[in-house]
Amino acid sequence: MACRHALSITAALCLALPATQARALEADCFIRPSETVRIGAPVNGIIAEILPQRGDRVEAGSVLARLDTTLQEMNIQSARARTEDRAEIEAAEARIAFLTAQLDRFRTLAERNVVSSAQVEETETELLVAETDLLVAERNHALARTDLDIAKAERDRRTIRAPVAGYVVERTLAPGEFWTESQALMTLAAVDPLHVEASVDIAAFPLLRPGQTAQVTPEPPFDTPREAVVELVDQVFDAASGTVGVRLVLDNPDTALPAGLRCRVRFVADG
């Protein structure tokens, strides 16, 4: 009976394996999150607020927590004030306009021998200095804009966002505590997709390959069979148990299936 379906991997094993081993392609498995992320921070600081609670679902990019940003906001205000202050640039531009007009007059008068060439040269030098002052003022203004961008980036680094969508499975710190870079604020578990881990008899290794489908049946009360896809087959076997590890990807878009369930997996041949 087990060899009736020629297209199933189980049938293929029936031809290659003793009956006691043919059942190897139905194996126990375990459903776990596709990612478990311990949320850290790139900087130290006092925690101002933590938004999600344990068990809450968060979307990728959503705000998880904020550190105190009092100092960073002050730096932003200071840098913004310097970017809005154009007095140094305007003064240099006004002096350049004055010296340019004066130089034109002196050159005309010098042609008539009314002023000396030394006065012309002195004005040319003053104009050159004024033009240099304008370049310095413009550079300082550009640096102020850079300082503003840096101050904003420093503030934004203190807003902690979720790297993946998932559920909060643990919170380890609370508002008011000091957060260091080595600490984890919380742990997120991504459950769409889910990973299914199974150990299959080594004899089945030639018949397993990434991309093939399998049927996963979780334990009750979630025991509706679901389709999963083989993601990887280990290339290093477990000699003690005579098995090879297989990971499958199980789509869970509605997140109706929780992680942490035991299951049974039955591999299905292509076609």
Phi, psi and omega per residue, in radians:
M1 nan -0.648 -3.095
A2 -1.193 -0.366 -3.098
C3 -1.702 0.248 -3.031
R4 -1.220 -0.661 -3.024
H5 -1.663 1.794 -3.019
A6 -1.151 -0.406 -3.068
L7 -1.549 -0.141 -3.121
S8 -1.497 2.619 3.108
I9 -1.139 -0.571 3.115
T10 -1.051 -0.705 3.117
A11 -1.127 -0.683 3.118
A12 -1.095 -0.686 3.110
L13 -1.176 -0.550 3.124
C14 -1.064 -0.539 3.133
L15 -1.399 -0.432 -3.007
A16 -1.848 -0.360 -3.003
L17 -2.153 2.697 2.974
P18 -1.063 2.762 -3.088
A19 -1.031 -0.548 -3.124
T20 -1.229 -0.349 3.141
Q21 -1.765 -0.251 -3.055
A22 -1.083 -0.470 -3.121
R23 -1.332 0.044 -3.084
A24 -1.086 -0.433 -3.130
L25 -1.461 0.077 2.849
E26 -1.981 1.995 -2.994
A27 -2.307 2.739 2.996
D28 -1.219 2.631 3.132
C29 -2.581 3.059 -3.111
F30 -2.431 2.326 -3.128
I31 -1.719 2.201 -3.121
R32 -2.381 2.906 3.106
P33 -1.071 2.584 3.069
S34 -1.238 -0.457 3.069
E35 -2.547 2.443 2.986
T36 -2.172 1.985 -2.966
V37 -2.024 2.171 3.025
R38 -1.596 2.014 -3.022
I39 -1.386 2.156 3.081
G40 -2.047 -3.015 3.130
A41 -2.349 2.572 3.122
P42 -1.383 -0.145 -3.086
V43 -2.427 2.860 3.033
N44 -1.575 2.742 3.083
G45 2.906 2.976 3.083
I46 -1.428 2.312 3.120
I47 -1.295 2.095 3.126
A48 -1.481 -0.719 3.129
E49 -2.778 2.643 3.008
I50 -2.207 2.187 -2.997
L51 -1.523 -0.977 -3.062
P52 -1.408 2.645 3.042
Q53 -1.760 2.933 3.058
R54 -1.016 2.316 -3.125
G55 1.616 -0.206 3.130
D56 -1.295 2.568 3.025
R57 -1.605 2.400 3.113
V58 -2.204 2.608 3.096
E59 -1.677 2.697 3.097
A60 -1.040 2.266 -3.135
G61 1.605 -0.191 -3.129
S62 -1.287 2.671 -3.082
V63 -1.316 2.234 3.090
L64 -1.720 -0.729 -3.072
A65 -2.764 2.843 3.054
R66 -2.338 2.411 3.001
L67 -1.584 2.840 3.102
D68 -1.076 2.290 -3.076
T69 -2.144 0.441 -3.097
T70 -1.005 -0.854 -3.127
L71 -1.133 -0.722 -3.112
Q72 -1.146 -0.657 3.097
E73 -1.130 -0.644 3.086
M74 -1.146 -0.714 3.106
N75 -1.119 -0.635 3.104
I76 -1.127 -0.779 -3.136
Q77 -1.093 -0.719 3.138
S78 -1.136 -0.803 -3.135
A79 -1.159 -0.665 3.129
R80 -1.132 -0.692 3.120
A81 -1.075 -0.676 3.134
R82 -1.245 -0.542 3.094
T83 -1.271 -0.470 -3.127
E84 -1.502 -0.240 -3.121
D85 -1.536 1.896 3.132
R86 -1.926 0.294 -3.068
A87 -1.068 -0.747 -3.109
E88 -1.114 -0.714 3.127
I89 -1.168 -0.791 -3.110
E90 -1.135 -0.629 3.107
A91 -1.143 -0.743 3.122
A92 -1.137 -0.704 3.124
E93 -1.126 -0.711 3.123
A94 -1.129 -0.714 3.135
R95 -1.158 -0.670 3.108
I96 -1.100 -0.747 3.129
A97 -1.093 -0.731 3.135
F98 -1.138 -0.830 -3.103
L99 -1.187 -0.574 3.102
T100 -1.115 -0.801 3.111
A101 -1.129 -0.728 3.134
Q102 -1.123 -0.684 3.139
L103 -1.128 -0.677 3.110
D104 -1.086 -0.734 3.135
R105 -1.141 -0.790 -3.115
F106 -1.107 -0.662 3.126
R107 -1.141 -0.693 3.106
T108 -1.132 -0.768 3.141
L109 -1.190 -0.577 3.134
A110 -1.163 -0.583 3.090
E111 -1.129 -0.443 3.121
R112 -1.700 0.105 -3.112
N113 1.078 0.487 3.104
V114 -1.473 -0.625 3.073
V115 -2.122 2.765 -3.109
S116 -1.452 2.801 3.088
S117 -1.152 -0.422 3.120
A118 -1.135 -0.667 3.110
Q119 -1.137 -0.659 3.105
V120 -1.107 -0.812 -3.118
E121 -1.113 -0.677 3.125
E122 -1.106 -0.710 3.133
T123 -1.197 -0.652 3.092
E124 -1.076 -0.697 3.127
T125 -1.161 -0.758 3.121
E126 -1.081 -0.643 3.114
L127 -1.156 -0.719 3.115
L128 -1.088 -0.733 3.105
V129 -1.113 -0.716 3.138
A130 -1.123 -0.695 3.102
E131 -1.130 -0.650 3.074
T132 -1.153 -0.702 3.105
D133 -1.073 -0.647 3.114
L134 -1.146 -0.750 3.107
L135 -1.053 -0.720 3.127
V136 -1.136 -0.742 3.140
A137 -1.114 -0.736 3.114
E138 -1.151 -0.654 3.113
R139 -1.158 -0.725 3.110
N140 -1.103 -0.636 3.123
H141 -1.188 -0.709 3.099
A142 -1.130 -0.689 3.091
L143 -1.118 -0.611 3.091
A144 -1.122 -0.689 3.089
R145 -1.130 -0.679 3.082
T146 -1.124 -0.737 3.098
D147 -1.060 -0.633 3.106
L148 -1.151 -0.747 3.109
D149 -1.102 -0.704 3.121
I150 -1.134 -0.760 -3.138
A151 -1.092 -0.697 3.100
K152 -1.150 -0.703 3.131
A153 -1.121 -0.685 3.105
E154 -1.113 -0.673 3.078
R155 -1.161 -0.788 -3.082
D156 -1.147 -0.498 3.104
R157 -1.122 -0.310 -3.132
R158 -1.621 0.099 2.970
T159 -1.836 2.023 -3.036
I160 -1.673 2.177 -3.103
R161 -2.018 2.718 -3.125
A162 -1.289 2.198 3.104
P163 -1.329 -0.379 -3.140
V164 -2.457 2.808 3.003
A165 -1.419 2.469 3.137
G166 3.003 -2.836 -3.111
Y167 -2.019 2.533 3.072
V168 -1.363 2.048 -3.132
V169 -1.811 -0.239 3.125
E170 -2.795 2.428 2.979
R171 -2.108 2.225 -3.033
T172 -1.933 -0.226 3.139
L173 -2.284 2.917 -3.100
A174 -2.355 2.783 3.087
P175 -0.961 2.444 -3.117
G176 1.695 -0.334 3.117
E177 -1.406 2.729 3.101
F178 -1.551 2.209 -3.079
W179 -1.819 2.177 3.059
T180 -1.837 2.851 -3.072
E181 -1.122 -0.413 -3.097
S182 -1.489 -0.132 -3.096
Q183 -1.625 2.719 3.022
A184 -1.834 2.296 3.123
L185 -1.345 -0.783 -3.112
M186 -2.803 2.994 3.115
T187 -2.133 2.269 3.104
L188 -1.896 2.498 3.050
A189 -2.083 2.133 3.102
A190 -1.533 2.148 -3.062
V191 -2.018 0.190 3.004
D192 -2.429 1.809 0.058
P193 -1.453 3.076 3.013
L194 -1.786 2.742 3.017
H195 -1.867 2.405 3.087
V196 -1.996 2.125 -3.137
E197 -1.857 2.253 -3.131
A198 -2.409 2.687 3.030
S199 -2.057 2.093 -3.026
V200 -2.034 2.612 3.131
D201 -0.925 2.409 -3.114
I202 -0.985 -0.567 -3.113
A203 -1.070 -0.368 3.139
A204 -1.470 -0.114 -3.038
F205 -0.931 -0.773 -3.117
P206 -1.098 -0.335 -3.072
L207 -1.711 -0.023 -3.114
L208 -1.835 2.375 3.123
R209 -2.727 2.601 3.102
P210 -1.016 2.457 3.104
G211 1.754 -0.327 -3.136
Q212 -1.382 2.755 -3.068
T213 -1.634 2.789 3.082
A214 -2.616 2.794 3.128
Q215 -1.894 2.159 -3.110
V216 -1.946 2.224 3.106
T217 -2.062 1.870 3.126
P218 -1.224 2.928 3.087
E219 -1.248 2.727 3.098
P220 -1.032 2.617 0.082
P221 -1.602 0.365 -3.127
F222 -1.876 0.578 -2.926
D223 -1.507 0.564 2.992
T224 -1.445 2.178 -3.133
P225 -1.053 2.463 -3.130
R226 -2.318 2.639 3.138
E227 -1.560 2.367 3.070
A228 -2.276 2.873 -3.101
V229 -2.140 2.330 3.115
V230 -1.154 2.188 3.117
E231 -1.678 -0.731 3.124
L232 -2.683 2.670 3.040
V233 -2.140 2.142 -3.086
D234 -1.029 2.484 3.078
Q235 -1.683 -0.009 3.059
V236 -2.077 2.099 -3.073
F237 -1.505 2.819 3.009
D238 -1.682 1.758 -3.051
A239 -1.153 -0.553 -3.078
A240 -1.134 -0.710 -3.114
S241 -1.731 -0.164 -3.104
G242 1.168 0.627 -3.089
T243 -2.231 2.868 3.053
V244 -2.164 2.407 -3.133
G245 -1.387 2.439 3.128
V246 -2.301 2.340 3.052
R247 -1.978 2.330 3.096
L248 -2.102 2.692 3.095
V249 -1.880 2.211 -3.111
L250 -2.069 1.947 3.129
D251 -1.129 2.445 -3.107
N252 -2.519 1.027 -2.983
P253 -1.081 -0.549 3.130
D254 -1.596 0.045 -3.120
T255 0.869 0.534 3.133
A256 -1.313 -0.405 -3.119
L257 -1.729 2.068 3.140
P258 -1.378 2.789 3.032
A259 -1.467 2.866 3.118
G260 1.613 0.237 -3.124
L261 -1.689 2.578 2.918
R262 -1.417 2.767 -3.096
C263 -2.766 3.028 2.978
R264 -2.110 2.441 -3.142
V265 -2.121 2.391 3.072
R266 -2.186 2.073 -3.086
F267 -1.414 2.503 -3.071
V268 -2.138 2.400 3.129
A269 -1.231 2.683 3.064
D270 -1.132 2.695 3.065
G271 1.601 nan nan
